[in-house]
Amino acid sequence: EMCIRDRLMNIHESAEDYLERILMIKQEKGNVRSIDIANDMNFSRASVSHAMKLLKENNYIEIDENGNIELLEKGNKIAENILHRHHLLTNLFIKIGVDEKIAQQDACKIEHDLSKETFAAIEKLVENL
């Protein structure tokens, strides 16, 4: 379930990865703090704090006085979209015979980059499988 790219990833993909991860942790645990994200993604607390600051400044998330992170509407929309892509692509790859671990990794590599058109076509294909 891990989508982690090298440190040179562009900021857009990085933000999407963080938002997706926040949603996943929230679904798993009920609440999310920076330390959970750092542990989950194997990132330093400093880089996670920096990322959260940027996401907060851009109104993707809110952080309460206890450090709990909540997705705001636009952050949640992106997170759900990426997570949906992730699950759908992973399941497609498994269905066509790819090992689950590799299917996960490959879904991570392309979930951010596919055009809406291509993804919609893949969705249609999966519905008909």
N, C-alpha and C positions, 0 to 999 in steps of 0.2 A: 504493500500500500504506500510505498515511499516514493515521492517525487522530488529528488534533490539533484540539482545540476551543479556544474562547477561554479566557482566563485565569480566567473566572468559573465554569468548570465545577465541578460539585459533586465533593466529594472521592472519592466512590464511583466515579464515572465516570473520574476522573483516575487513581485506583489501578488500575482495570481497563485503562486505556490503557497505563500504565507496565508492568504485568505482561505484557500482550500484546506490547508492544514488546520487552521482555526476551526473551521466548520467540522472537520473530522474529529478533532479532539472534543469539541462541544457535544457532538453526537455520542461519543464514547463515554465522556466523563460528566457532562452536564455543565461544567464551567472550565474556562481556559485562562491561564496566566502565562506570562512570558517564559517562565521557567519550564512549563510543560512543552512549549514550542521548542525551546532550546534542546531539551532532552529528546524530544521526538524527532527532531531534524538533525541532531548532532551538530548544532551550531553553537557558537559561543553566546553567552548571555548578552554580551555587549552588542554583537551584530543583530541579535533578535530585538534588543531594546531600541536600537537605531531604526530598524525596519518598522517597529510598532509606532515609533514617533512619526515617521513619514506617513504611515497608513492613517494615523490619527489626524495629522495635519491636513490630509486630503479627504477627510470625512468618509473613510472606509470602515473605520472601527471607532469604538469609544472605550475608554479605560476608566473604571470607577476607582474610588479612593482605596479599595482593597486590592487593586491590581487585576481585577477581573476584566477580561476583554470581551466585548460584545461586537458582533458585526452590525454595522448600520446597513440601511437598505441597499445602497449600491455595492457595498462590500459583500453582502450576503448574496446578491444576484450573481456576481462574478464567481463567488465560491461555489454556489450550487451549479452553475453552468460548467465550471471546470470539473467538479466532482462527477457530474452526470457524464461528461465526455470520458473521464477516466474509467468509470464503471463500464460504460458501453463499449469502449475500445478494448478494454481488458477482456470482457466477456466474448467479444467477437474473436479476438486472437485465440482465446482458449477453445472456442467452438471450432475453429479451423485447425486445431491440433497443436498450437504453441504451448509449451510448458508454462504453468501459471506464473512462475517467478519472472520469466522472460517476457511474458504477456504484460505483466505489471510494468516492468521497466520500459518496454516499448511504448505502452500507452502514455507513460510519463513524458517520453521524449517528444511525442507528437500532439499531445492534447492541447497545447497552447498554440500550435502553429497551423493547424488545419483551418481552411476557410470555412465560413458558415455553410457555403454551398456543398463542399465536399462532406462536411460532417452530416448535413441533412441527408445527403445521398446514402451515407453509411448507415444512418438511423433507419432509413427506409429499407435498406438491404437486411439489416438485423431483424426488423419486424417481420420480414418475409421468410426468415430462415426457419 
